[in-house]
Every structure is written in C-alpha cells, then in structure tokens.
Amino acid sequence: MQNSSFTEAASRLCAACGMCCDGTMFQIVRMQPGEVPAELGRLGLKIRCRDGEYHMEQPCSALVEKRCTVYDRRPVRCRLFNCQQLHRLENGETTAPDAMTMIVETRAMVEQVKHLIGQCGLREDGQALVERYERVMSTPVNAALEPELLSVREELDETMRKLKLRLNREFRLPPNSH
C-alpha cells in the first residue's frame, strides 16, 4: 500500500479502534530512556513508578472519543506501536474494509465483556479491562444467594477468553517482533 493511502487508512482505523489506548490491549506503557516522566505527567498522563521504572497506566487519560489529545507529544512507545491489523494492511495482507470489520467485531466483544462485568456488579472504574475482569472473577459468589451470577460469570469468562485470543492473534504484536 502506498504511504499516503496507508497513512489515511491507518488514521481511519485507529480512530475507530482505540484498543491500544483504552485499557483493552494493555495495562501499562513503559517509559523509554530519554522520556521525562514529569513532562508526560504535566500532559495529564497517569505516570507511576514501580521498582524504579516509570510507566503510564491504561486506560490513557489523553484518549478522548478514541482520539489522542497529546498526539504530537505522546510517549515513544505510543509513537512506535502499530497493531497487527496496521502491519497487515501495510504489507497488503488485508484490506482497509477487512481490518475495519475486524475492529468493529472486536470492539463488540469488548462491549460485551464490559456489559457482563457490569452485570456482576463492577461499574466502570478507570482500570484496564483485564484488571476489571480479574477483580470480578476473584470475588467469591454465594450460589445460594446469587445463583444468576454463576451463569453471568461463566459467560464473562468464556467471552473474555475469546477476546484475549482475538487480541493476541489479530492485534497485539508477537513477542520479539519489534
């Protein structure tokens, strides 16, 4: 795909997706050498330090309606990341309409997981999706008092398993591919 047509298609796909920034695909983004955590923090990004290493927590606070509000000043890892759908589009392995279909279908799975998490009693709380899922699944359920929760959690577990598989196969980059 030619560079300008790829860039235009990639922009449309990213604006429809946002899963690399909204806490669906990642829980954190590690800061790179030369980045100044305080500067990124001043942009409103949630910068934390764990074991002497800085990272940005997901979902990204700069993501508004699937658009980055600090795009020109975003962290290095954000600048360098292209999901598998974008790589496949650039390499001619998929088309923009097919990539868009994959995004729409995957976003529907994400919404289903969020809906099921809500049915289990956990409302949106600013954590990455996998953290919210794990909180729900680690909370004991009394089958005698809440029998309906057992089937909801079973559906949540199955839907999350399918979503993780799809994210790994279709969006995340294979390990050591950068």
Secondary structure, 3 states (H helix, E strand, C coil): CCHHHHHHHHHHHHHHHCCCCCCCCCCEEECCCCCCHHHHHHCCCCEEEECCEEEEECCCCCEECCEECCHHHCCHHHHHCCCHHHHHHHCCCCCHHHHHHHHHHHHHHHHHHHHHHHHCCCCCCCCCHHHHHHHHHHCCCCCCCCHHHHHHHHHHHHHHHHHHHHHHHHCCCCCCCC
